[in-house]
Amino acid sequence: MKANILALVVCGFLLASVPVYAETIDPGAPVNANVQALSIVIDENGVGAYKVKTGGVTTSGKLTFTIGPADGFPNVLIYNFPTLPDGSQLMTQDSWLQVLDASPLGPTPGDTIHFHGATLCFYSDSQNEPQAQFADIGLPAPPPNALVATVPEIGPESSNSALYKATNHTTGAVATYLIISDTPEPATFLLAGLGLLAFTGIRRFAR
């Protein structure tokens, strides 16, 4: 009897010590084993850019997007992650990021990002927007037991953003996301240029 109890205790310890995939990769971190670093800049109107380091080689470019159904919404801004130089698809695990606005009642989600394999869905609360943009369709609620991270929004209303970093704790790869929110459409291309300049300032790629 004692031997059986001891065996159960040992088995329970071993099961508890097995690493859980979701807990070893932050929301938005790349799951690809060959990705060393990643940076993404996106706004609410379909303008996005990326920079990724694989095998010591850095590549960059624009992110493409589509408008289509996701998470129960008919017209979602969906960014497509790029194909890597070796022909594989840049991937993240299914997870969520909530960008929190300050409010009298405490931080509340103003933007929601759904990382979904090879794509990223961008949702935004349309309240107090100077003009509607692609992402301004409302916010879905992450499902129960979903992997969710939060980050505060910074900057004044109508011109704010959030900076989020995610780590793959197995490979050591770090992803940096600059999420630009509440920007009038005429400034969109300017923001894209600023985003690309921000990439050149990330020294991680130079190491």
Backbone as JSON Lines, residues from 0, in Angstrom:
{"i":0,"aa":"M","n":[0.83,-1.21,0.0],"ca":[0.0,0.0,0.0],"c":[0.87,1.26,0.0]}
{"i":1,"aa":"K","n":[1.89,1.26,0.88],"ca":[2.77,2.41,0.95],"c":[3.51,2.62,-0.37]}
{"i":2,"aa":"A","n":[3.88,1.47,-1.0],"ca":[4.57,1.56,-2.28],"c":[3.69,2.17,-3.34]}
{"i":3,"aa":"N","n":[2.38,1.82,-3.33],"ca":[1.45,2.38,-4.3],"c":[1.28,3.88,-4.1]}
{"i":4,"aa":"I","n":[1.18,4.28,-2.82],"ca":[1.03,5.71,-2.51],"c":[2.26,6.48,-2.97]}
{"i":5,"aa":"L","n":[3.46,5.89,-2.7],"ca":[4.68,6.54,-3.11],"c":[4.75,6.68,-4.63]}
{"i":6,"aa":"A","n":[4.32,5.64,-5.33],"ca":[4.32,5.68,-6.8],"c":[3.39,6.76,-7.31]}
{"i":7,"aa":"L","n":[2.22,6.91,-6.69],"ca":[1.28,7.94,-7.11],"c":[1.85,9.33,-6.87]}
{"i":8,"aa":"V","n":[2.53,9.5,-5.73],"ca":[3.13,10.8,-5.42],"c":[4.2,11.14,-6.44]}
{"i":9,"aa":"V","n":[5.06,10.15,-6.77],"ca":[6.12,10.38,-7.75],"c":[5.55,10.71,-9.11]}
{"i":10,"aa":"C","n":[4.51,9.95,-9.53],"ca":[3.88,10.22,-10.83],"c":[3.26,11.61,-10.86]}
{"i":11,"aa":"G","n":[2.62,11.99,-9.76],"ca":[2.01,13.32,-9.69],"c":[3.04,14.41,-9.8]}
{"i":12,"aa":"F","n":[4.19,14.2,-9.14],"ca":[5.27,15.2,-9.21],"c":[5.8,15.32,-10.63]}
{"i":13,"aa":"L","n":[6.0,14.15,-11.29],"ca":[6.52,14.17,-12.66],"c":[5.57,14.87,-13.61]}
{"i":14,"aa":"L","n":[4.26,14.6,-13.47],"ca":[3.29,15.25,-14.34],"c":[3.26,16.74,-14.1]}
{"i":15,"aa":"A","n":[3.35,17.15,-12.83],"ca":[3.31,18.58,-12.5],"c":[4.54,19.3,-13.02]}
{"i":16,"aa":"S","n":[5.67,18.57,-13.18],"ca":[6.91,19.21,-13.6],"c":[7.07,19.27,-15.12]}
{"i":17,"aa":"V","n":[6.14,18.64,-15.86],"ca":[6.2,18.71,-17.32],"c":[5.87,20.12,-17.77]}
{"i":18,"aa":"P","n":[6.72,20.81,-18.53],"ca":[6.43,22.19,-18.93],"c":[5.2,22.27,-19.82]}
{"i":19,"aa":"V","n":[4.37,23.26,-19.58],"ca":[3.18,23.49,-20.38],"c":[3.54,24.44,-21.51]}
{"i":20,"aa":"Y","n":[3.19,24.08,-22.74],"ca":[3.57,24.85,-23.92],"c":[3.14,26.3,-23.8]}
{"i":21,"aa":"A","n":[1.88,26.52,-23.41],"ca":[1.36,27.88,-23.37],"c":[2.11,28.74,-22.37]}
{"i":22,"aa":"E","n":[2.6,28.15,-21.29],"ca":[3.27,28.92,-20.26],"c":[4.72,29.21,-20.59]}
{"i":23,"aa":"T","n":[5.28,28.52,-21.59],"ca":[6.67,28.75,-21.95],"c":[6.81,29.73,-23.1]}
{"i":24,"aa":"I","n":[5.7,30.13,-23.69],"ca":[5.71,31.09,-24.79],"c":[4.69,32.19,-24.5]}
{"i":25,"aa":"D","n":[5.15,33.43,-24.35],"ca":[4.24,34.55,-24.1],"c":[3.34,34.78,-25.31]}
{"i":26,"aa":"P","n":[2.15,35.35,-25.08],"ca":[1.3,35.71,-26.22],"c":[2.05,36.59,-27.21]}
{"i":27,"aa":"G","n":[2.03,36.2,-28.48],"ca":[2.68,36.98,-29.52],"c":[4.12,36.61,-29.82]}
{"i":28,"aa":"A","n":[4.73,35.77,-28.98],"ca":[6.1,35.35,-29.26],"c":[6.12,34.32,-30.37]}
{"i":29,"aa":"P","n":[7.13,34.33,-31.23],"ca":[7.17,33.34,-32.31],"c":[7.41,31.94,-31.77]}
{"i":30,"aa":"V","n":[6.73,30.96,-32.37],"ca":[6.95,29.57,-31.98],"c":[8.02,28.9,-32.83]}
{"i":31,"aa":"N","n":[8.42,29.52,-33.94],"ca":[9.43,28.95,-34.83],"c":[10.77,28.82,-34.12]}
{"i":32,"aa":"A","n":[11.37,27.66,-34.2],"ca":[12.64,27.42,-33.52],"c":[13.78,28.24,-34.1]}
{"i":33,"aa":"N","n":[13.68,28.64,-35.38],"ca":[14.78,29.35,-36.04],"c":[14.68,30.87,-35.93]}
{"i":34,"aa":"V","n":[13.62,31.38,-35.32],"ca":[13.48,32.83,-35.18],"c":[14.23,33.29,-33.93]}
{"i":35,"aa":"Q","n":[15.12,34.26,-34.11],"ca":[15.9,34.79,-33.0],"c":[15.32,36.07,-32.43]}
{"i":36,"aa":"A","n":[14.71,36.9,-33.26],"ca":[14.11,38.16,-32.81],"c":[13.1,38.62,-33.84]}
{"i":37,"aa":"L","n":[12.12,39.35,-33.35],"ca":[11.02,39.82,-34.22],"c":[10.54,41.18,-33.74]}
{"i":38,"aa":"S","n":[10.27,42.09,-34.67],"ca":[9.61,43.35,-34.35],"c":[8.47,43.58,-35.32]}
{"i":39,"aa":"I","n":[7.37,44.06,-34.79],"ca":[6.17,44.33,-35.57],"c":[5.65,45.72,-35.22]}
{"i":40,"aa":"V","n":[5.3,46.51,-36.23],"ca":[4.59,47.78,-36.05],"c":[3.28,47.69,-36.8]}
{"i":41,"aa":"I","n":[2.16,47.96,-36.13],"ca":[0.85,47.93,-36.78],"c":[0.01,49.11,-36.31]}
{"i":42,"aa":"D","n":[-0.88,49.55,-37.19],"ca":[-1.86,50.54,-36.77],"c":[-3.27,50.02,-37.05]}
{"i":43,"aa":"E","n":[-4.28,50.84,-36.78],"ca":[-5.67,50.41,-36.88],"c":[-6.21,50.46,-38.31]}
{"i":44,"aa":"N","n":[-5.39,50.88,-39.26],"ca":[-5.9,51.08,-40.61],"c":[-5.18,50.25,-41.65]}
{"i":45,"aa":"G","n":[-4.55,49.13,-41.23],"ca":[-3.96,48.22,-42.18],"c":[-2.54,48.52,-42.59]}
{"i":46,"aa":"V","n":[-1.88,49.44,-41.9],"ca":[-0.48,49.73,-42.2],"c":[0.39,49.01,-41.17]}
{"i":47,"aa":"G","n":[1.25,48.13,-41.66],"ca":[2.1,47.37,-40.75],"c":[3.43,47.03,-41.39]}
{"i":48,"aa":"A","n":[4.42,46.79,-40.55],"ca":[5.75,46.42,-41.03],"c":[6.36,45.44,-40.05]}
{"i":49,"aa":"Y","n":[7.37,44.69,-40.54],"ca":[8.01,43.7,-39.68],"c":[9.52,43.71,-39.91]}
{"i":50,"aa":"K","n":[10.24,43.19,-38.93],"ca":[11.66,42.93,-39.05],"c":[11.93,41.65,-38.25]}
{"i":51,"aa":"V","n":[12.57,40.68,-38.88],"ca":[12.75,39.38,-38.23],"c":[14.18,38.9,-38.47]}
{"i":52,"aa":"K","n":[14.77,38.28,-37.43],"ca":[16.12,37.74,-37.53],"c":[16.06,36.23,-37.42]}
{"i":53,"aa":"T","n":[16.58,35.54,-38.44],"ca":[16.64,34.09,-38.45],"c":[18.02,33.66,-38.93]}
{"i":54,"aa":"G","n":[18.66,32.78,-38.17],"ca":[19.97,32.29,-38.57],"c":[21.0,33.38,-38.75]}
{"i":55,"aa":"G","n":[20.89,34.45,-37.98],"ca":[21.83,35.55,-38.07],"c":[21.55,36.53,-39.19]}
{"i":56,"aa":"V","n":[20.5,36.27,-39.97],"ca":[20.15,37.14,-41.1],"c":[18.86,37.88,-40.78]}
{"i":57,"aa":"T","n":[18.86,39.19,-41.01],"ca":[17.69,40.02,-40.74],"c":[16.99,40.39,-42.03]}
{"i":58,"aa":"T","n":[15.69,40.2,-42.06],"ca":[14.86,40.61,-43.2],"c":[13.74,41.49,-42.69]}
{"i":59,"aa":"S","n":[13.19,42.32,-43.58],"ca":[12.12,43.22,-43.18],"c":[11.2,43.48,-44.36]}
{"i":60,"aa":"G","n":[10.04,44.04,-44.07],"ca":[9.1,44.35,-45.14],"c":[7.77,44.82,-44.59]}
{"i":61,"aa":"K","n":[6.81,45.0,-45.49],"ca":[5.47,45.4,-45.1],"c":[4.62,44.18,-44.77]}
{"i":62,"aa":"L","n":[3.7,44.35,-43.85],"ca":[2.73,43.31,-43.55],"c":[1.51,43.48,-44.46]}
{"i":63,"aa":"T","n":[1.07,42.41,-45.06],"ca":[-0.19,42.47,-45.81],"c":[-1.35,42.25,-44.85]}
{"i":64,"aa":"F","n":[-2.55,42.61,-45.31],"ca":[-3.72,42.42,-44.46],"c":[-4.93,42.09,-45.31]}
{"i":65,"aa":"T","n":[-5.92,41.53,-44.66],"ca":[-7.22,41.29,-45.28],"c":[-8.31,41.76,-44.32]}
{"i":66,"aa":"I","n":[-9.5,41.95,-44.84],"ca":[-10.68,42.22,-44.03],"c":[-11.61,41.02,-44.18]}
{"i":67,"aa":"G","n":[-11.89,40.36,-43.08],"ca":[-12.71,39.15,-43.18],"c":[-13.24,38.71,-41.83]}
{"i":68,"aa":"P","n":[-13.95,37.6,-41.8],"ca":[-14.57,37.14,-40.55],"c":[-13.57,36.51,-39.59]}
{"i":69,"aa":"A","n":[-13.77,36.78,-38.3],"ca":[-12.97,36.17,-37.24],"c":[-13.63,36.43,-35.9]}
{"i":70,"aa":"D","n":[-13.57,35.47,-35.01],"ca":[-14.04,35.64,-33.64],"c":[-15.49,36.11,-33.55]}
{"i":71,"aa":"G","n":[-16.31,35.73,-34.52],"ca":[-17.71,36.11,-34.49],"c":[-18.0,37.47,-35.1]}
{"i":72,"aa":"F","n":[-16.99,38.16,-35.61],"ca":[-17.17,39.47,-36.26],"c":[-17.04,39.28,-37.78]}
{"i":73,"aa":"P","n":[-17.84,40.0,-38.57],"ca":[-17.81,39.78,-40.03],"c":[-16.66,40.47,-40.75]}
{"i":74,"aa":"N","n":[-16.21,41.63,-40.27],"ca":[-15.23,42.44,-41.01],"c":[-14.07,42.82,-40.1]}
{"i":75,"aa":"V","n":[-13.13,41.92,-39.94],"ca":[-12.02,42.1,-39.01],"c":[-10.75,42.47,-39.77]}
{"i":76,"aa":"L","n":[-9.95,43.38,-39.18],"ca":[-8.64,43.71,-39.72],"c":[-7.68,42.58,-39.34]}
{"i":77,"aa":"I","n":[-7.24,41.82,-40.35],"ca":[-6.4,40.65,-40.13],"c":[-5.05,40.86,-40.81]}
{"i":78,"aa":"Y","n":[-4.0,40.99,-40.01],"ca":[-2.65,41.1,-40.55],"c":[-2.08,39.7,-40.78]}
{"i":79,"aa":"N","n":[-1.35,39.54,-41.88],"ca":[-0.72,38.27,-42.21],"c":[0.76,38.31,-41.85]}
{"i":80,"aa":"F","n":[1.22,37.35,-41.04],"ca":[2.64,37.26,-40.75],"c":[3.4,36.81,-42.0]}
{"i":81,"aa":"P","n":[4.67,37.2,-42.13],"ca":[5.41,36.9,-43.36],"c":[5.92,35.46,-43.41]}
{"i":82,"aa":"T","n":[6.31,35.07,-44.62],"ca":[7.05,33.83,-44.81],"c":[8.52,34.09,-44.53]}
{"i":83,"aa":"L","n":[9.17,33.18,-43.82],"ca":[10.57,33.35,-43.45],"c":[11.48,32.98,-44.63]}
{"i":84,"aa":"P","n":[12.76,33.41,-44.59],"ca":[13.66,33.14,-45.71],"c":[13.81,31.67,-46.07]}
{"i":85,"aa":"D","n":[13.62,30.77,-45.1],"ca":[13.75,29.35,-45.41],"c":[12.47,28.75,-45.99]}
{"i":86,"aa":"G","n":[11.47,29.6,-46.22],"ca":[10.21,29.15,-46.79],"c":[9.16,28.77,-45.79]}
{"i":87,"aa":"S","n":[9.5,28.72,-44.5],"ca":[8.51,28.39,-43.48],"c":[7.68,29.61,-43.12]}
{"i":88,"aa":"Q","n":[6.54,29.39,-42.49],"ca":[5.63,30.46,-42.13],"c":[5.91,30.93,-40.7]}
{"i":89,"aa":"L","n":[6.05,32.24,-40.5],"ca":[6.16,32.78,-39.15],"c":[4.86,32.5,-38.41]}
{"i":90,"aa":"M","n":[4.96,31.93,-37.2],"ca":[3.78,31.5,-36.47],"c":[3.83,31.95,-35.01]}
{"i":91,"aa":"T","n":[2.65,32.19,-34.46],"ca":[2.49,32.36,-33.02],"c":[1.43,31.38,-32.55]}
{"i":92,"aa":"Q","n":[1.39,31.11,-31.24],"ca":[0.32,30.26,-30.74],"c":[-0.95,31.08,-30.54]}
{"i":93,"aa":"D","n":[-2.07,30.4,-30.42],"ca":[-3.35,31.07,-30.23],"c":[-3.36,31.74,-28.86]}
{"i":94,"aa":"S","n":[-3.38,33.07,-28.85],"ca":[-3.3,33.83,-27.61],"c":[-3.79,35.25,-27.85]}
{"i":95,"aa":"W","n":[-3.89,36.02,-26.76],"ca":[-4.51,37.34,-26.83],"c":[-3.66,38.39,-26.11]}
{"i":96,"aa":"L","n":[-3.82,39.64,-26.58],"ca":[-3.21,40.8,-25.91],"c":[-4.27,41.88,-25.78]}
{"i":97,"aa":"Q","n":[-4.47,42.39,-24.57],"ca":[-5.41,43.48,-24.35],"c":[-4.63,44.75,-24.01]}
{"i":98,"aa":"V","n":[-4.87,45.8,-24.78],"ca":[-4.25,47.11,-24.55],"c":[-5.2,47.91,-23.67]}
{"i":99,"aa":"L","n":[-4.72,48.29,-22.49],"ca":[-5.59,48.88,-21.47],"c":[-5.54,50.4,-21.49]}
{"i":100,"aa":"D","n":[-6.73,51.01,-21.57],"ca":[-6.88,52.46,-21.43],"c":[-7.09,52.81,-19.97]}
{"i":101,"aa":"A","n":[-6.59,53.97,-19.56],"ca":[-6.89,54.47,-18.22],"c":[-8.3,55.02,-18.2]}
{"i":102,"aa":"S","n":[-9.03,54.78,-17.12],"ca":[-10.38,55.3,-16.96],"c":[-10.65,55.54,-15.48]}
{"i":103,"aa":"P","n":[-11.68,56.34,-15.14],"ca":[-11.99,56.57,-13.73],"c":[-12.29,55.3,-12.95]}
{"i":104,"aa":"L","n":[-12.73,54.25,-13.66],"ca":[-13.06,52.99,-13.0],"c":[-11.89,52.01,-13.03]}
{"i":105,"aa":"G","n":[-10.73,52.47,-13.52],"ca":[-9.58,51.59,-13.62],"c":[-9.29,51.22,-15.06]}
{"i":106,"aa":"P","n":[-8.18,50.54,-15.31],"ca":[-7.82,50.18,-16.68],"c":[-8.87,49.31,-17.34]}
{"i":107,"aa":"T","n":[-9.23,49.67,-18.58],"ca":[-10.2,48.89,-19.35],"c":[-9.64,48.66,-20.76]}
{"i":108,"aa":"P","n":[-9.94,47.53,-21.39],"ca":[-9.42,47.28,-22.74],"c":[-9.93,48.31,-23.75]}
{"i":109,"aa":"G","n":[-8.99,48.88,-24.51],"ca":[-9.35,49.78,-25.6],"c":[-9.06,49.17,-26.95]}
{"i":110,"aa":"D","n":[-8.06,48.28,-26.98],"ca":[-7.72,47.51,-28.17],"c":[-7.51,46.06,-27.75]}
{"i":111,"aa":"T","n":[-7.79,45.15,-28.67],"ca":[-7.55,43.73,-28.42],"c":[-6.86,43.13,-29.63]}
{"i":112,"aa":"I","n":[-5.8,42.39,-29.37],"ca":[-5.06,41.69,-30.42],"c":[-5.26,40.19,-30.21]}
{"i":113,"aa":"H","n":[-5.66,39.49,-31.27],"ca":[-5.77,38.03,-31.21],"c":[-4.69,37.44,-32.11]}
{"i":114,"aa":"F","n":[-3.67,36.86,-31.47],"ca":[-2.63,36.14,-32.21],"c":[-3.2,34.79,-32.59]}
{"i":115,"aa":"H","n":[-3.16,34.49,-33.88],"ca":[-3.88,33.3,-34.34],"c":[-3.04,32.58,-35.39]}
{"i":116,"aa":"G","n":[-1.99,31.89,-34.93],"ca":[-1.15,31.15,-35.87],"c":[-0.38,32.07,-36.8]}
{"i":117,"aa":"A","n":[-0.75,32.09,-38.07],"ca":[-0.05,32.88,-39.07],"c":[-0.64,34.27,-39.25]}
{"i":118,"aa":"T","n":[-1.62,34.63,-38.43],"ca":[-2.27,35.93,-38.55],"c":[-2.4,36.62,-37.2]}
{"i":119,"aa":"L","n":[-2.74,37.9,-37.27],"ca":[-2.98,38.73,-36.1],"c":[-4.23,39.55,-36.36]}
{"i":120,"aa":"C","n":[-5.22,39.41,-35.51],"ca":[-6.47,40.18,-35.66],"c":[-6.42,41.39,-34.73]}
{"i":121,"aa":"F","n":[-6.76,42.56,-35.28],"ca":[-6.68,43.81,-34.53],"c":[-8.1,44.35,-34.35]}
{"i":122,"aa":"Y","n":[-8.51,44.5,-33.09],"ca":[-9.83,45.04,-32.76],"c":[-9.65,46.3,-31.91]}
{"i":123,"aa":"S","n":[-10.54,47.27,-32.1],"ca":[-10.47,48.49,-31.31],"c":[-11.87,48.97,-30.95]}
{"i":124,"aa":"D","n":[-11.95,49.57,-29.77],"ca":[-13.18,50.22,-29.34],"c":[-13.33,51.5,-30.15]}
{"i":125,"aa":"S","n":[-14.49,51.7,-30.75],"ca":[-14.68,52.85,-31.64],"c":[-15.07,54.13,-30.91]}
{"i":126,"aa":"Q","n":[-15.22,54.08,-29.59],"ca":[-15.63,55.27,-28.86],"c":[-14.54,56.34,-28.9]}
{"i":127,"aa":"N","n":[-14.95,57.59,-29.03],"ca":[-14.06,58.76,-29.0],"c":[-13.06,58.77,-30.16]}
{"i":128,"aa":"E","n":[-13.33,58.06,-31.24],"ca":[-12.44,58.07,-32.39],"c":[-12.74,59.29,-33.26]}
{"i":129,"aa":"P","n":[-11.69,59.99,-33.77],"ca":[-11.93,61.11,-34.67],"c":[-12.57,60.67,-35.98]}
{"i":130,"aa":"Q","n":[-12.24,59.48,-36.45],"ca":[-12.89,58.9,-37.61],"c":[-12.66,57.39,-37.57]}
{"i":131,"aa":"A","n":[-13.61,56.67,-38.12],"ca":[-13.56,55.21,-38.04],"c":[-12.41,54.65,-38.88]}
{"i":132,"aa":"Q","n":[-11.75,53.64,-38.36],"ca":[-10.7,52.94,-39.07],"c":[-11.06,51.46,-39.12]}
{"i":133,"aa":"F","n":[-10.26,50.69,-39.86],"ca":[-10.61,49.29,-40.08],"c":[-10.83,48.52,-38.78]}
{"i":134,"aa":"A","n":[-10.03,48.82,-37.77],"ca":[-10.09,48.05,-36.53],"c":[-11.25,48.45,-35.62]}
{"i":135,"aa":"D","n":[-11.92,49.55,-35.94],"ca":[-12.94,50.1,-35.05],"c":[-14.27,49.38,-35.2]}
{"i":136,"aa":"I","n":[-14.31,48.13,-34.75],"ca":[-15.54,47.34,-34.87],"c":[-16.0,46.78,-33.52]}
{"i":137,"aa":"G","n":[-15.33,47.18,-32.44],"ca":[-15.67,46.65,-31.13],"c":[-14.67,45.57,-30.71]}
{"i":138,"aa":"L","n":[-14.85,45.1,-29.48],"ca":[-13.87,44.19,-28.88],"c":[-14.47,42.83,-28.57]}
{"i":139,"aa":"P","n":[-13.85,41.75,-29.04],"ca":[-14.28,40.42,-28.61],"c":[-13.72,40.11,-27.22]}
{"i":140,"aa":"A","n":[-14.36,39.23,-26.51],"ca":[-13.86,38.78,-25.22],"c":[-13.08,37.5,-25.4]}
{"i":141,"aa":"P","n":[-11.84,37.42,-24.91],"ca":[-11.11,36.16,-24.99],"c":[-11.9,35.04,-24.32]}
{"i":142,"aa":"P","n":[-11.88,33.85,-24.88],"ca":[-12.63,32.75,-24.29],"c":[-12.06,32.33,-22.94]}
{"i":143,"aa":"P","n":[-12.84,31.62,-22.15],"ca":[-12.33,31.12,-20.86],"c":[-11.08,30.28,-21.05]}
{"i":144,"aa":"N","n":[-10.14,30.43,-20.12],"ca":[-8.89,29.68,-20.13],"c":[-7.95,30.06,-21.27]}
{"i":145,"aa":"A","n":[-8.26,31.15,-21.98],"ca":[-7.35,31.61,-23.03],"c":[-6.09,32.19,-22.41]}
{"i":146,"aa":"L","n":[-5.0,32.16,-23.17],"ca":[-3.75,32.77,-22.74],"c":[-3.81,34.25,-23.09]}
{"i":147,"aa":"V","n":[-3.83,35.13,-22.07],"ca":[-4.06,36.56,-22.28],"c":[-2.97,37.36,-21.56]}
{"i":148,"aa":"A","n":[-2.4,38.33,-22.26],"ca":[-1.49,39.29,-21.66],"c":[-2.11,40.68,-21.75]}
{"i":149,"aa":"T","n":[-1.64,41.6,-20.92],"ca":[-2.12,42.98,-20.95],"c":[-0.94,43.94,-21.01]}
{"i":150,"aa":"V","n":[-1.19,45.12,-21.58],"ca":[-0.17,46.15,-21.66],"c":[-0.88,47.5,-21.6]}
{"i":151,"aa":"P","n":[-0.33,48.5,-20.9],"ca":[-0.98,49.8,-20.83],"c":[-0.79,50.6,-22.11]}
{"i":152,"aa":"E","n":[-1.79,51.38,-22.46],"ca":[-1.69,52.32,-23.57],"c":[-1.07,53.61,-23.05]}
{"i":153,"aa":"I","n":[-0.24,54.24,-23.87],"ca":[0.42,55.47,-23.46],"c":[0.15,56.56,-24.5]}
{"i":154,"aa":"G","n":[0.23,57.8,-24.05],"ca":[0.01,58.92,-24.96],"c":[-1.38,59.49,-24.82]}
{"i":155,"aa":"P","n":[-1.59,60.7,-25.34],"ca":[-2.9,61.35,-25.24],"c":[-3.93,60.69,-26.14]}
{"i":156,"aa":"E","n":[-5.19,60.86,-25.79],"ca":[-6.28,60.33,-26.62],"c":[-6.19,60.93,-28.01]}
{"i":157,"aa":"S","n":[-6.47,60.14,-29.02],"ca":[-6.39,60.46,-30.45],"c":[-4.97,60.36,-30.99]}
{"i":158,"aa":"S","n":[-3.99,60.07,-30.13],"ca":[-2.62,59.85,-30.62],"c":[-1.87,59.02,-29.58]}
{"i":159,"aa":"N","n":[-2.21,57.75,-29.5],"ca":[-1.58,56.92,-28.48],"c":[-1.12,55.59,-29.05]}
{"i":160,"aa":"S","n":[-0.4,54.84,-28.23],"ca":[0.19,53.59,-28.69],"c":[0.51,52.71,-27.49]}
{"i":161,"aa":"A","n":[0.98,51.51,-27.77],"ca":[1.41,50.58,-26.72],"c":[2.63,49.84,-27.23]}
{"i":162,"aa":"L","n":[3.57,49.59,-26.33],"ca":[4.77,48.82,-26.65],"c":[4.74,47.55,-25.82]}
{"i":163,"aa":"Y","n":[4.8,46.41,-26.5],"ca":[4.66,45.11,-25.83],"c":[5.79,44.19,-26.27]}
{"i":164,"aa":"K","n":[6.38,43.49,-25.3],"ca":[7.43,42.52,-25.6],"c":[7.0,41.14,-25.12]}
{"i":165,"aa":"A","n":[7.25,40.14,-25.97],"ca":[6.87,38.76,-25.67],"c":[8.08,37.86,-25.9]}
{"i":166,"aa":"T","n":[8.23,36.87,-25.03],"ca":[9.4,35.99,-25.1],"c":[8.99,34.54,-25.28]}
{"i":167,"aa":"N","n":[9.69,33.86,-26.16],"ca":[9.63,32.41,-26.24],"c":[10.69,31.89,-25.27]}
{"i":168,"aa":"H","n":[10.26,31.4,-24.12],"ca":[11.2,31.05,-23.06],"c":[11.94,29.75,-23.36]}
{"i":169,"aa":"T","n":[11.58,29.07,-24.44],"ca":[12.3,27.87,-24.86],"c":[13.45,28.22,-25.79]}
{"i":170,"aa":"T","n":[13.19,29.09,-26.78],"ca":[14.23,29.45,-27.76],"c":[14.97,30.73,-27.38]}
{"i":171,"aa":"G","n":[14.37,31.55,-26.51],"ca":[14.96,32.82,-26.13],"c":[14.61,33.97,-27.06]}
{"i":172,"aa":"A","n":[13.82,33.7,-28.1],"ca":[13.44,34.75,-29.04],"c":[12.51,35.76,-28.38]}
{"i":173,"aa":"V","n":[12.73,37.04,-28.68],"ca":[11.9,38.12,-28.14],"c":[11.2,38.83,-29.3]}
{"i":174,"aa":"A","n":[9.9,39.01,-29.16],"ca":[9.12,39.78,-30.13],"c":[8.73,41.11,-29.52]}
{"i":175,"aa":"T","n":[8.89,42.18,-30.27],"ca":[8.51,43.52,-29.83],"c":[7.41,44.04,-30.75]}
{"i":176,"aa":"Y","n":[6.3,44.45,-30.16],"ca":[5.16,44.96,-30.91],"c":[4.94,46.43,-30.56]}
{"i":177,"aa":"L","n":[4.91,47.29,-31.57],"ca":[4.47,48.67,-31.41],"c":[3.08,48.77,-32.01]}
{"i":178,"aa":"I","n":[2.09,48.98,-31.17],"ca":[0.69,49.0,-31.59],"c":[0.22,50.45,-31.55]}
{"i":179,"aa":"I","n":[-0.06,51.0,-32.72],"ca":[-0.42,52.41,-32.85],"c":[-1.93,52.52,-32.94]}
{"i":180,"aa":"S","n":[-2.49,53.34,-32.06],"ca":[-3.95,53.41,-31.93],"c":[-4.43,54.85,-32.07]}
{"i":181,"aa":"D","n":[-5.69,54.99,-32.48],"ca":[-6.37,56.29,-32.49],"c":[-5.64,57.34,-33.32]}
{"i":182,"aa":"T","n":[-5.23,56.98,-34.52],"ca":[-4.51,57.91,-35.37],"c":[-5.33,58.27,-36.59]}
{"i":183,"aa":"P","n":[-5.57,59.56,-36.86],"ca":[-6.33,59.94,-38.06],"c":[-5.68,59.41,-39.32]}
{"i":184,"aa":"E","n":[-6.49,59.07,-40.3],"ca":[-6.0,58.42,-41.52],"c":[-4.92,59.2,-42.25]}
{"i":185,"aa":"P","n":[-4.97,60.56,-42.35],"ca":[-3.91,61.26,-43.09],"c":[-2.52,61.02,-42.53]}
{"i":186,"aa":"A","n":[-2.42,60.62,-41.26],"ca":[-1.09,60.42,-40.66],"c":[-0.62,58.97,-40.78]}
{"i":187,"aa":"T","n":[-1.4,58.13,-41.42],"ca":[-1.08,56.7,-41.44],"c":[0.28,56.43,-42.06]}
{"i":188,"aa":"F","n":[0.57,57.02,-43.22],"ca":[1.83,56.73,-43.87],"c":[3.0,57.32,-43.09]}
{"i":189,"aa":"L","n":[2.78,58.45,-42.45],"ca":[3.82,59.0,-41.58],"c":[4.13,58.03,-40.46]}
{"i":190,"aa":"L","n":[3.1,57.44,-39.88],"ca":[3.3,56.49,-38.79],"c":[4.07,55.26,-39.27]}
{"i":191,"aa":"A","n":[3.77,54.82,-40.49],"ca":[4.49,53.67,-41.02],"c":[5.99,53.99,-41.11]}
{"i":192,"aa":"G","n":[6.3,55.21,-41.56],"ca":[7.71,55.61,-41.64],"c":[8.35,55.68,-40.27]}
{"i":193,"aa":"L","n":[7.62,56.23,-39.28],"ca":[8.14,56.3,-37.93],"c":[8.36,54.9,-37.37]}
{"i":194,"aa":"G","n":[7.47,53.99,-37.72],"ca":[7.61,52.61,-37.25],"c":[8.88,51.97,-37.79]}
{"i":195,"aa":"L","n":[9.16,52.2,-39.07],"ca":[10.37,51.64,-39.66],"c":[11.62,52.26,-39.04]}
{"i":196,"aa":"L","n":[11.54,53.56,-38.71],"ca":[12.66,54.19,-38.01],"c":[12.85,53.58,-36.63]}
{"i":197,"aa":"A","n":[11.75,53.25,-35.98],"ca":[11.84,52.62,-34.66],"c":[12.55,51.29,-34.75]}
{"i":198,"aa":"F","n":[12.32,50.56,-35.85],"ca":[13.0,49.27,-36.02],"c":[14.51,49.44,-36.02]}
{"i":199,"aa":"T","n":[15.0,50.49,-36.71],"ca":[16.44,50.67,-36.83],"c":[17.06,51.0,-35.49]}
{"i":200,"aa":"G","n":[16.24,51.45,-34.53],"ca":[16.75,51.79,-33.21],"c":[16.78,50.63,-32.25]}
{"i":201,"aa":"I","n":[16.29,49.48,-32.66],"ca":[16.29,48.32,-31.77],"c":[17.63,47.61,-31.9]}
{"i":202,"aa":"R","n":[18.5,47.78,-30.93],"ca":[19.86,47.29,-31.02],"c":[19.97,45.78,-30.91]}
{"i":203,"aa":"R","n":[18.88,45.14,-30.5],"ca":[18.92,43.69,-30.33],"c":[19.35,43.01,-31.63]}
{"i":204,"aa":"F","n":[18.94,43.59,-32.78],"ca":[19.24,42.96,-34.06],"c":[20.72,43.1,-34.43]}
{"i":205,"aa":"A","n":[21.39,44.02,-33.82],"ca":[22.78,44.24,-34.16],"c":[23.72,43.3,-33.41]}
{"i":206,"aa":"R","n":[23.18,42.57,-32.44],"ca":[24.03,41.72,-31.61],"c":[24.28,40.38,-32.28]}
